[in-house]
Amino acid sequence: MSTYIFGDLHGCYDEFSMLLHKINFKPDDDLLYLTGDLIGRGPKPLQTIETILKLKKNFPNKIQCVLGNHDLNFLCVAMGYHDPRKKDNLDPLLQSKSLDEIVEFYLSTPLLYVDHVNKLAVCHAGVYPQWGLEEAQTHAKVIEKCLADSLNRKILLANMYADHPVAYSADLKDLNYWRFILNAFTRMRLCDKKLNLDYGHSDCSLKEAEKEHLYPWFRFGKPYMFRDTAFTLAFGHWAALKAECNVSNIIALDTGC
């Protein structure tokens, strides 16, 4: 049995299919993890999602996905809380007969997936450096419950776009707390030495960021332990990083197109 992790697909169905063929993916035996941003801006979002849904239906324990910022944007648009942007290429999904099924799939998709057998954790942007893996999973489950509740889901999705709070505190409550969890798991790239997140500078190099006293979040991350066991953490999201992460237990996957 082999375990594979794919970075952001962004609706690139042809490349996704070629990758599955290249690794000779055998869902009866293998495991496949996807780091989120399954759709968004790419040419074939519907075919990409339909392939994933088919795999999930036929092999529910062999393919696992997490939410990315583009996936959350789709939910906002599909549920009427934001207008679609042409560059995101969501129309094939919004006009699909499978729209309800796609929305339900995303509403049940977590921010963090922890594989206790392979000692592996998968998320989109990373794990906030102040959190250990157990605590991160606790926060992620708060959003799972929020998305499962119609009222809380509306409050969250209609108000999730904001560049604050910039740091975690146990005093955060309700929307501010929910928003920080989403931002940490799906938008995080750089932070300062006090672990205040920077929501800009998405395309700058690490050297350029350091001139402004900003550093990659994984510079401050803890060795990711679940109780007494070390785990490897895989993430996507940060194309400008070009998968350059020199931390032994953290794997960066997004290299852009």
MIDOSE-1310 file (N, C-alpha, C; in nm, 2 decimals, decimal comma, always signed):
residues 257
msty	+0,08/-0,12/+0,00/+0,00/+0,00/+0,00/+0,09/+0,12/+0,00; +0,05/+0,22/-0,08/+0,12/+0,35/-0,09/+0,03/+0,46/-0,05; +0,09/+0,57/+0,01/+0,02/+0,69/+0,05/+0,07/+0,81/-0,04; -0,03/+0,88/-0,10/+0,01/+0,99/-0,19/-0,06/+1,11/-0,14
ifgd	+0,01/+1,23/-0,15/-0,05/+1,36/-0,11/-0,03/+1,45/-0,23; -0,14/+1,50/-0,28/-0,14/+1,60/-0,39/-0,17/+1,74/-0,34; -0,09/+1,84/-0,39/-0,11/+1,97/-0,35/-0,24/+2,03/-0,43; -0,25/+2,16/-0,42/-0,37/+2,23/-0,48/-0,40/+2,19/-0,62
lhgc	-0,52/+2,14/-0,65/-0,55/+2,10/-0,79/-0,61/+2,22/-0,87; -0,68/+2,31/-0,81/-0,74/+2,43/-0,87/-0,81/+2,40/-1,00; -0,89/+2,29/-1,00/-0,97/+2,26/-1,12/-0,89/+2,21/-1,24; -0,76/+2,17/-1,22/-0,68/+2,13/-1,33/-0,70/+1,98/-1,35
ydef	-0,81/+1,94/-1,41/-0,86/+1,80/-1,42/-0,76/+1,72/-1,50; -0,71/+1,77/-1,61/-0,62/+1,70/-1,70/-0,49/+1,66/-1,62; -0,43/+1,75/-1,55/-0,31/+1,72/-1,48/-0,34/+1,62/-1,36; -0,46/+1,64/-1,30/-0,50/+1,55/-1,19/-0,51/+1,41/-1,25
smll	-0,57/+1,39/-1,36/-0,59/+1,26/-1,42/-0,45/+1,20/-1,46; -0,36/+1,28/-1,51/-0,23/+1,23/-1,55/-0,15/+1,19/-1,42; -0,17/+1,26/-1,31/-0,10/+1,23/-1,19/-0,15/+1,09/-1,14; -0,28/+1,07/-1,14/-0,34/+0,95/-1,10/-0,29/+0,83/-1,18
hkin	-0,28/+0,86/-1,31/-0,23/+0,75/-1,40/-0,08/+0,73/-1,38; +0,00/+0,84/-1,36/+0,14/+0,82/-1,34/+0,17/+0,74/-1,21; +0,10/+0,76/-1,11/+0,13/+0,68/-0,98/+0,06/+0,54/-0,99; -0,02/+0,52/-1,09/-0,10/+0,40/-1,10/-0,18/+0,38/-0,97
fkpd	-0,26/+0,48/-0,94/-0,34/+0,48/-0,82/-0,44/+0,37/-0,81; -0,43/+0,29/-0,71/-0,51/+0,18/-0,69/-0,59/+0,20/-0,56; -0,71/+0,25/-0,57/-0,79/+0,28/-0,44/-0,82/+0,17/-0,36; -0,82/+0,05/-0,41/-0,84/-0,07/-0,32/-0,72/-0,08/-0,22
ddll	-0,60/-0,04/-0,26/-0,48/-0,05/-0,18/-0,42/+0,08/-0,13; -0,43/+0,18/-0,21/-0,36/+0,30/-0,18/-0,44/+0,41/-0,11; -0,37/+0,51/-0,06/-0,44/+0,62/+0,01/-0,40/+0,75/-0,07; -0,50/+0,84/-0,08/-0,48/+0,97/-0,15/-0,53/+1,08/-0,06
yltg	-0,44/+1,18/-0,03/-0,48/+1,30/+0,04/-0,46/+1,42/-0,05; -0,56/+1,51/-0,04/-0,56/+1,63/-0,12/-0,56/+1,75/-0,02; -0,47/+1,85/-0,05/-0,45/+1,96/+0,05/-0,54/+2,08/+0,03; -0,66/+2,06/-0,04/-0,75/+2,17/-0,05/-0,73/+2,25/-0,18
dlig	-0,82/+2,35/-0,20/-0,82/+2,43/-0,32/-0,83/+2,33/-0,44; -0,93/+2,25/-0,43/-0,96/+2,15/-0,53/-1,01/+2,22/-0,66; -1,07/+2,34/-0,64/-1,12/+2,42/-0,75/-1,08/+2,56/-0,73; -1,11/+2,64/-0,83/-1,07/+2,79/-0,82/-0,97/+2,82/-0,93
rgpk	-1,02/+2,89/-1,04/-0,94/+2,95/-1,14/-0,90/+2,85/-1,25; -0,90/+2,72/-1,22/-0,86/+2,62/-1,32/-0,96/+2,60/-1,42; -0,93/+2,53/-1,54/-1,02/+2,52/-1,65/-1,13/+2,42/-1,63; -1,12/+2,32/-1,55/-1,22/+2,21/-1,55/-1,26/+2,18/-1,40
plqt	-1,32/+2,27/-1,33/-1,36/+2,24/-1,19/-1,46/+2,13/-1,18; -1,56/+2,13/-1,27/-1,66/+2,03/-1,25/-1,61/+1,89/-1,27; -1,53/+1,87/-1,37/-1,47/+1,73/-1,39/-1,38/+1,69/-1,27; -1,31/+1,79/-1,22/-1,22/+1,76/-1,11/-1,30/+1,71/-0,99
ieti	-1,41/+1,79/-0,95/-1,49/+1,76/-0,84/-1,57/+1,63/-0,86; -1,62/+1,61/-0,98/-1,69/+1,48/-1,01/-1,60/+1,36/-0,99; -1,48/+1,37/-1,03/-1,38/+1,26/-1,01/-1,36/+1,23/-0,86; -1,34/+1,34/-0,79/-1,32/+1,32/-0,64/-1,44/+1,26/-0,58
lklk	-1,56/+1,31/-0,61/-1,68/+1,26/-0,55/-1,70/+1,12/-0,59; -1,67/+1,08/-0,71/-1,68/+0,94/-0,75/-1,59/+0,85/-0,66; -1,46/+0,89/-0,65/-1,37/+0,82/-0,57/-1,42/+0,81/-0,42; -1,47/+0,92/-0,37/-1,52/+0,92/-0,23/-1,63/+0,83/-0,21
knfp	-1,72/+0,82/-0,31/-1,84/+0,74/-0,30/-1,80/+0,59/-0,31; -1,71/+0,56/-0,39/-1,67/+0,42/-0,41/-1,56/+0,37/-0,31; -1,48/+0,46/-0,27/-1,37/+0,43/-0,17/-1,36/+0,53/-0,06; -1,46/+0,54/+0,02/-1,47/+0,65/+0,12/-1,36/+0,66/+0,21
nkiq	-1,29/+0,56/+0,24/-1,18/+0,56/+0,34/-1,04/+0,58/+0,27; -1,04/+0,59/+0,14/-0,91/+0,58/+0,06/-0,87/+0,72/+0,00; -0,96/+0,82/+0,01/-0,93/+0,95/-0,04/-0,99/+1,05/+0,06; -0,90/+1,14/+0,11/-0,94/+1,24/+0,21/-0,90/+1,38/+0,16
cvlg	-0,99/+1,48/+0,18/-0,96/+1,61/+0,14/-0,98/+1,71/+0,26; -0,92/+1,82/+0,25/-0,93/+1,93/+0,34/-0,98/+2,06/+0,27; -1,04/+2,15/+0,35/-1,08/+2,27/+0,29/-0,97/+2,37/+0,26; -0,97/+2,44/+0,15/-0,88/+2,55/+0,12/-0,96/+2,68/+0,11
nhdl	-0,89/+2,79/+0,09/-0,96/+2,92/+0,08/-1,05/+2,93/-0,05; -1,01/+2,86/-0,16/-1,09/+2,87/-0,28/-1,22/+2,78/-0,26; -1,20/+2,67/-0,19/-1,32/+2,59/-0,16/-1,42/+2,66/-0,07; -1,37/+2,74/+0,03/-1,46/+2,82/+0,11/-1,53/+2,93/+0,03
nflc	-1,45/+2,99/-0,06/-1,51/+3,09/-0,15/-1,62/+3,03/-0,23; -1,60/+2,91/-0,28/-1,71/+2,85/-0,35/-1,84/+2,83/-0,27; -1,82/+2,79/-0,14/-1,93/+2,77/-0,05/-2,01/+2,91/-0,03; -1,93/+3,01/-0,01/-1,99/+3,14/+0,01/-2,07/+3,18/-0,11
vamg	-2,02/+3,16/-0,23/-2,09/+3,20/-0,36/-2,21/+3,11/-0,38; -2,19/+2,98/-0,36/-2,30/+2,88/-0,39/-2,42/+2,90/-0,29; -2,39/+2,95/-0,17/-2,50/+2,97/-0,08/-2,55/+3,11/-0,07; -2,50/+3,19/-0,17/-2,56/+3,33/-0,19/-2,50/+3,44/-0,10
yhdp	-2,39/+3,42/-0,04/-2,34/+3,52/+0,05/-2,24/+3,61/-0,02; -2,18/+3,57/-0,13/-2,09/+3,66/-0,21/-2,12/+3,63/-0,36; -2,08/+3,73/-0,44/-2,10/+3,72/-0,58/-1,98/+3,65/-0,64; -2,00/+3,57/-0,74/-1,89/+3,50/-0,81/-1,80/+3,60/-0,88
rkkd	-1,67/+3,57/-0,89/-1,57/+3,65/-0,97/-1,54/+3,56/-1,09; -1,54/+3,63/-1,20/-1,51/+3,56/-1,33/-1,38/+3,48/-1,33; -1,28/+3,53/-1,27/-1,15/+3,47/-1,27/-1,15/+3,34/-1,19; -1,25/+3,32/-1,10/-1,25/+3,19/-1,02/-1,31/+3,08/-1,10
nldp	-1,38/+3,11/-1,21/-1,43/+3,00/-1,30/-1,52/+2,90/-1,22; -1,62/+2,96/-1,15/-1,71/+2,87/-1,07/-1,84/+2,84/-1,14; -1,87/+2,90/-1,26/-1,99/+2,88/-1,33/-2,02/+2,73/-1,36; -1,92/+2,66/-1,40/-1,95/+2,52/-1,43/-2,01/+2,44/-1,31
llqs	-1,96/+2,48/-1,19/-2,01/+2,42/-1,07/-2,15/+2,47/-1,03; -2,17/+2,60/-1,04/-2,29/+2,67/-1,00/-2,41/+2,63/-1,09; -2,38/+2,59/-1,22/-2,48/+2,56/-1,31/-2,50/+2,41/-1,32; -2,42/+2,33/-1,25/-2,43/+2,19/-1,25/-2,55/+2,13/-1,18
ksld	-2,60/+2,02/-1,24/-2,71/+1,94/-1,17/-2,66/+1,88/-1,04; -2,53/+1,88/-1,02/-2,47/+1,82/-0,90/-2,44/+1,92/-0,79; -2,49/+2,04/-0,81/-2,45/+2,15/-0,72/-2,48/+2,12/-0,58; -2,60/+2,07/-0,55/-2,63/+2,03/-0,41/-2,53/+1,93/-0,35
eive	-2,50/+1,83/-0,43/-2,41/+1,73/-0,38/-2,27/+1,78/-0,36; -2,23/+1,88/-0,44/-2,10/+1,94/-0,43/-2,09/+2,02/-0,30; -2,20/+2,10/-0,27/-2,21/+2,18/-0,15/-2,21/+2,09/-0,03; -2,28/+1,98/-0,03/-2,28/+1,89/+0,08/-2,15/+1,83/+0,11
fyls	-2,08/+1,80/+0,00/-1,94/+1,74/+0,01/-1,85/+1,84/+0,08; -1,86/+1,97/+0,04/-1,77/+2,07/+0,10/-1,81/+2,10/+0,25; -1,94/+2,09/+0,28/-1,98/+2,12/+0,41/-1,93/+2,01/+0,51; -1,90/+1,89/+0,46/-1,86/+1,78/+0,54/-1,71/+1,76/+0,54
tpll	-1,64/+1,85/+0,47/-1,49/+1,84/+0,45/-1,42/+1,92/+0,56; -1,33/+1,85/+0,63/-1,26/+1,92/+0,75/-1,15/+2,02/+0,70; -1,11/+2,10/+0,80/-0,99/+2,18/+0,78/-0,86/+2,11/+0,80; -0,86/+2,00/+0,88/-0,74/+1,93/+0,92/-0,78/+1,78/+0,92
yvdh	-0,70/+1,70/+0,86/-0,72/+1,55/+0,86/-0,59/+1,49/+0,93; -0,62/+1,41/+1,03/-0,51/+1,34/+1,10/-0,52/+1,19/+1,08; -0,41/+1,14/+1,02/-0,40/+0,99/+0,99/-0,31/+0,93/+1,10; -0,38/+0,86/+1,20/-0,30/+0,81/+1,31/-0,22/+0,69/+1,28
vnkl	-0,26/+0,62/+1,17/-0,19/+0,50/+1,13/-0,05/+0,54/+1,06; -0,06/+0,63/+0,97/+0,06/+0,68/+0,90/+0,14/+0,79/+0,97; +0,08/+0,84/+1,08/+0,14/+0,95/+1,16/+0,16/+1,07/+1,07; +0,05/+1,11/+1,00/+0,04/+1,21/+0,90/-0,07/+1,31/+0,93
avch	-0,05/+1,44/+0,92/-0,15/+1,54/+0,92/-0,15/+1,62/+0,80; -0,27/+1,65/+0,75/-0,28/+1,73/+0,62/-0,38/+1,85/+0,64; -0,33/+1,96/+0,59/-0,42/+2,08/+0,59/-0,38/+2,17/+0,48; -0,45/+2,28/+0,46/-0,43/+2,36/+0,34/-0,31/+2,46/+0,36
agvy	-0,32/+2,55/+0,45/-0,22/+2,65/+0,46/-0,11/+2,62/+0,57; -0,15/+2,54/+0,67/-0,06/+2,51/+0,78/-0,13/+2,51/+0,91; -0,05/+2,49/+1,02/-0,11/+2,49/+1,15/-0,04/+2,60/+1,23; -0,13/+2,69/+1,28/-0,08/+2,80/+1,36/+0,03/+2,76/+1,46
pqwg	+0,14/+2,83/+1,46/+0,26/+2,79/+1,54/+0,24/+2,77/+1,69; +0,14/+2,85/+1,74/+0,11/+2,84/+1,88/+0,05/+2,71/+1,92; -0,01/+2,64/+1,82/-0,09/+2,52/+1,85/-0,01/+2,39/+1,83; -0,03/+2,30/+1,91/+0,02/+2,16/+1,88/-0,09/+2,09/+1,80
leea	-0,06/+1,97/+1,76/-0,16/+1,91/+1,67/-0,29/+1,87/+1,73; -0,29/+1,83/+1,86/-0,41/+1,81/+1,93/-0,50/+1,93/+1,94; -0,43/+2,04/+1,98/-0,51/+2,16/+1,99/-0,56/+2,21/+1,86; -0,48/+2,20/+1,75/-0,52/+2,24/+1,62/-0,65/+2,16/+1,58
qtha	-0,65/+2,03/+1,61/-0,76/+1,95/+1,57/-0,89/+1,99/+1,65; -0,87/+2,03/+1,77/-0,98/+2,08/+1,85/-1,04/+2,21/+1,78; -0,96/+2,30/+1,74/-1,01/+2,42/+1,67/-1,07/+2,39/+1,54; -1,01/+2,30/+1,47/-1,07/+2,26/+1,34/-1,21/+2,20/+1,35
kvie	-1,23/+2,12/+1,45/-1,36/+2,06/+1,48/-1,47/+2,16/+1,51; -1,43/+2,28/+1,57/-1,52/+2,38/+1,59/-1,58/+2,43/+1,46; -1,50/+2,44/+1,36/-1,56/+2,49/+1,23/-1,64/+2,38/+1,17; -1,61/+2,25/+1,18/-1,69/+2,14/+1,13/-1,83/+2,15/+1,19
kcla	-1,84/+2,18/+1,32/-1,97/+2,19/+1,39/-2,04/+2,32/+1,34; -1,97/+2,42/+1,32/-2,02/+2,55/+1,27/-2,09/+2,53/+1,13; -2,02/+2,47/+1,04/-2,07/+2,45/+0,91/-2,18/+2,35/+0,90; -2,20/+2,27/+1,01/-2,31/+2,17/+1,01/-2,44/+2,24/+1,07
dsln	-2,42/+2,36/+1,12/-2,54/+2,43/+1,18/-2,58/+2,54/+1,09; -2,70/+2,55/+1,05/-2,75/+2,64/+0,94/-2,73/+2,79/+0,98; -2,76/+2,82/+1,11/-2,75/+2,96/+1,15/-2,60/+3,00/+1,16; -2,52/+2,92/+1,23/-2,38/+2,95/+1,25/-2,31/+2,95/+1,12
rkil	-2,35/+2,86/+1,03/-2,29/+2,86/+0,89/-2,31/+2,99/+0,82; -2,43/+3,04/+0,83/-2,46/+3,17/+0,76/-2,38/+3,28/+0,82; -2,38/+3,29/+0,95/-2,30/+3,39/+1,02/-2,15/+3,39/+0,97; -2,10/+3,27/+0,97/-1,96/+3,25/+0,94/-1,93/+3,29/+0,79
lanm	-2,00/+3,22/+0,70/-1,97/+3,24/+0,56/-2,00/+3,38/+0,51; -2,10/+3,44/+0,57/-2,14/+3,58/+0,52/-2,04/+3,68/+0,58; -1,96/+3,65/+0,67/-1,87/+3,75/+0,74/-1,73/+3,70/+0,75; -1,69/+3,60/+0,68/-1,56/+3,54/+0,70/-1,44/+3,62/+0,64
yadh	-1,47/+3,71/+0,55/-1,36/+3,79/+0,48/-1,32/+3,91/+0,56; -1,21/+3,89/+0,63/-1,15/+4,01/+0,71/-1,01/+3,97/+0,75; -0,93/+4,07/+0,76/-0,79/+4,04/+0,79/-0,76/+4,06/+0,94; -0,86/+4,02/+1,02/-0,85/+4,02/+1,17/-0,93/+3,91/+1,22
pvay	-0,90/+3,86/+1,34/-0,78/+3,89/+1,42/-0,65/+3,84/+1,36; -0,54/+3,90/+1,40/-0,41/+3,86/+1,35/-0,34/+3,75/+1,43; -0,39/+3,73/+1,55/-0,32/+3,64/+1,64/-0,43/+3,56/+1,73; -0,39/+3,44/+1,77/-0,48/+3,36/+1,85/-0,48/+3,40/+2,00
sadl	-0,59/+3,41/+2,06/-0,60/+3,43/+2,20/-0,72/+3,34/+2,25; -0,70/+3,29/+2,37/-0,81/+3,21/+2,43/-0,94/+3,29/+2,45; -0,92/+3,43/+2,45/-1,03/+3,52/+2,47/-1,12/+3,54/+2,35; -1,07/+3,49/+2,23/-1,15/+3,51/+2,11/-1,28/+3,43/+2,12
kdln	-1,39/+3,49/+2,08/-1,52/+3,43/+2,09/-1,60/+3,44/+1,95; -1,68/+3,35/+1,93/-1,78/+3,35/+1,82/-1,72/+3,38/+1,69; -1,77/+3,48/+1,62/-1,72/+3,51/+1,48/-1,57/+3,54/+1,47; -1,52/+3,61/+1,57/-1,37/+3,64/+1,56/-1,29/+3,51/+1,58
ywrf	-1,34/+3,43/+1,67/-1,27/+3,30/+1,69/-1,28/+3,21/+1,56; -1,40/+3,20/+1,51/-1,42/+3,12/+1,39/-1,34/+3,17/+1,27; -1,34/+3,30/+1,26/-1,26/+3,36/+1,15/-1,11/+3,34/+1,16; -1,06/+3,35/+1,28/-0,92/+3,32/+1,30/-0,88/+3,18/+1,26
ilna	-0,97/+3,08/+1,30/-0,94/+2,94/+1,27/-0,94/+2,93/+1,12; -1,03/+2,98/+1,05/-1,03/+2,97/+0,90/-0,91/+3,04/+0,84; -0,88/+3,16/+0,89/-0,76/+3,22/+0,83/-0,63/+3,15/+0,86; -0,62/+3,09/+0,97/-0,50/+3,01/+1,01/-0,48/+2,89/+0,92
ftrm	-0,59/+2,82/+0,90/-0,58/+2,69/+0,83/-0,59/+2,71/+0,67; -0,64/+2,83/+0,63/-0,66/+2,84/+0,48/-0,59/+2,96/+0,42; -0,54/+3,06/+0,50/-0,48/+3,18/+0,44/-0,34/+3,20/+0,49; -0,30/+3,14/+0,59/-0,17/+3,17/+0,66/-0,05/+3,15/+0,57
rlcd	+0,04/+3,24/+0,57/+0,17/+3,23/+0,51/+0,29/+3,28/+0,60; +0,28/+3,41/+0,62/+0,39/+3,48/+0,70/+0,33/+3,53/+0,83; +0,43/+3,54/+0,93/+0,39/+3,60/+1,06/+0,52/+3,67/+1,11; +0,50/+3,75/+1,21/+0,61/+3,81/+1,28/+0,65/+3,72/+1,40
kkln	+0,75/+3,77/+1,47/+0,80/+3,69/+1,58/+0,71/+3,67/+1,70; +0,61/+3,76/+1,70/+0,50/+3,75/+1,80/+0,38/+3,66/+1,76; +0,40/+3,60/+1,64/+0,30/+3,51/+1,58/+0,18/+3,59/+1,53; +0,19/+3,72/+1,50/+0,08/+3,79/+1,44/+0,09/+3,76/+1,29
ldyg	-0,02/+3,71/+1,23/-0,03/+3,67/+1,09/-0,03/+3,80/+1,00; +0,04/+3,78/+0,89/+0,04/+3,88/+0,78/-0,05/+3,83/+0,67; -0,15/+3,91/+0,63/-0,24/+3,87/+0,53/-0,21/+3,92/+0,39; -0,10/+3,99/+0,38/-0,05/+4,04/+0,25/+0,07/+3,96/+0,21
hsdc	+0,15/+4,02/+0,12/+0,28/+3,96/+0,08/+0,27/+3,82/+0,03; +0,16/+3,79/-0,04/+0,14/+3,65/-0,08/+0,24/+3,61/-0,19; +0,30/+3,70/-0,26/+0,38/+3,67/-0,37/+0,53/+3,70/-0,35; +0,57/+3,76/-0,24/+0,70/+3,80/-0,22/+0,79/+3,68/-0,18
slke	+0,92/+3,69/-0,19/+1,01/+3,59/-0,15/+1,03/+3,59/+0,00; +1,09/+3,49/+0,05/+1,11/+3,49/+0,20/+1,22/+3,59/+0,23; +1,31/+3,62/+0,14/+1,42/+3,72/+0,17/+1,35/+3,86/+0,18; +1,26/+3,88/+0,08/+1,19/+4,01/+0,08/+1,11/+4,03/+0,21
aeke	+1,04/+3,92/+0,25/+0,95/+3,93/+0,37/+1,04/+3,95/+0,49; +1,15/+3,89/+0,50/+1,24/+3,91/+0,62/+1,28/+4,05/+0,64; +1,29/+4,13/+0,53/+1,33/+4,27/+0,54/+1,22/+4,34/+0,62; +1,10/+4,29/+0,61/+0,99/+4,36/+0,69/+0,96/+4,28/+0,82
hlyp	+1,06/+4,20/+0,86/+1,05/+4,12/+0,98/+0,93/+4,03/+0,98; +0,91/+3,97/+0,87/+0,80/+3,86/+0,85/+0,87/+3,73/+0,81; +0,82/+3,62/+0,86/+0,88/+3,49/+0,85/+0,78/+3,39/+0,82; +0,82/+3,28/+0,75/+0,72/+3,17/+0,73/+0,67/+3,11/+0,86
wfrf	+0,54/+3,08/+0,86/+0,49/+3,03/+0,99/+0,56/+2,91/+1,04; +0,61/+2,82/+0,95/+0,67/+2,70/+1,00/+0,81/+2,72/+1,06; +0,86/+2,84/+1,05/+0,98/+2,87/+1,13/+0,96/+2,86/+1,28; +0,84/+2,89/+1,32/+0,81/+2,89/+1,46/+0,72/+2,77/+1,51
gkpy	+0,69/+2,69/+1,41/+0,60/+2,57/+1,45/+0,67/+2,47/+1,54; +0,59/+2,41/+1,62/+0,64/+2,31/+1,71/+0,66/+2,18/+1,64; +0,74/+2,09/+1,69/+0,74/+1,96/+1,64/+0,60/+1,90/+1,65; +0,54/+1,86/+1,54/+0,40/+1,82/+1,55/+0,38/+1,69/+1,61
mfrd	+0,33/+1,69/+1,74/+0,31/+1,57/+1,81/+0,16/+1,55/+1,84; +0,12/+1,43/+1,83/-0,02/+1,40/+1,88/+0,00/+1,31/+2,01; -0,02/+1,38/+2,12/+0,01/+1,32/+2,25/+0,16/+1,29/+2,25; +0,21/+1,17/+2,25/+0,36/+1,15/+2,26/+0,42/+1,10/+2,13
taft	+0,34/+1,11/+2,02/+0,39/+1,06/+1,89/+0,41/+1,17/+1,79; +0,53/+1,16/+1,72/+0,56/+1,26/+1,62/+0,49/+1,24/+1,49; +0,43/+1,34/+1,43/+0,36/+1,34/+1,31/+0,43/+1,42/+1,20; +0,41/+1,39/+1,08/+0,45/+1,47/+0,96/+0,33/+1,56/+0,92
lafg	+0,35/+1,68/+0,89/+0,25/+1,77/+0,85/+0,27/+1,81/+0,70; +0,17/+1,79/+0,62/+0,18/+1,83/+0,48/+0,08/+1,95/+0,45; +0,12/+2,05/+0,37/+0,03/+2,16/+0,34/+0,06/+2,21/+0,20; -0,04/+2,28/+0,14/-0,03/+2,34/+0,01/-0,03/+2,49/+0,02
hwaa	-0,12/+2,55/-0,07/-0,16/+2,69/-0,06/-0,06/+2,79/-0,11; +0,07/+2,78/-0,07/+0,17/+2,89/-0,09/+0,26/+2,86/-0,21; +0,20/+2,90/-0,33/+0,27/+2,87/-0,45/+0,41/+2,94/-0,46; +0,41/+3,07/-0,41/+0,53/+3,15/-0,42/+0,65/+3,09/-0,34
lkae	+0,62/+3,00/-0,25/+0,72/+2,93/-0,17/+0,80/+2,83/-0,25; +0,73/+2,78/-0,35/+0,79/+2,68/-0,44/+0,83/+2,56/-0,37; +0,75/+2,52/-0,27/+0,77/+2,40/-0,19/+0,90/+2,40/-0,11; +0,96/+2,52/-0,09/+1,09/+2,52/-0,01/+1,06/+2,53/+0,14
cnvs	+1,07/+2,42/+0,20/+1,05/+2,42/+0,35/+1,15/+2,32/+0,41; +1,25/+2,38/+0,48/+1,36/+2,30/+0,53/+1,33/+2,25/+0,67; +1,21/+2,22/+0,70/+1,18/+2,16/+0,84/+1,15/+2,01/+0,82; +1,21/+1,93/+0,89/+1,21/+1,79/+0,86/+1,08/+1,72/+0,87
niia	+0,99/+1,77/+0,96/+0,86/+1,71/+0,97/+0,75/+1,78/+0,91; +0,78/+1,88/+0,82/+0,68/+1,96/+0,75/+0,71/+1,96/+0,60; +0,60/+1,93/+0,52/+0,62/+1,91/+0,38/+0,53/+2,02/+0,31; +0,59/+2,10/+0,23/+0,52/+2,20/+0,14/+0,50/+2,14/+0,00
ldtg	+0,38/+2,16/-0,05/+0,35/+2,09/-0,18/+0,31/+2,18/-0,29; +0,26/+2,30/-0,26/+0,21/+2,38/-0,37/+0,33/+2,45/-0,44; +0,34/+2,42/-0,57/+0,45/+2,48/-0,65/+0,39/+2,57/-0,76; +0,26/+2,59/-0,76/+0,20/+2,67/-0,87/+0,19/+2,59/-1,00
c	+0,15/+2,67/-1,10/+0,13/+2,60/-1,23/+0,25/+2,61/-1,32
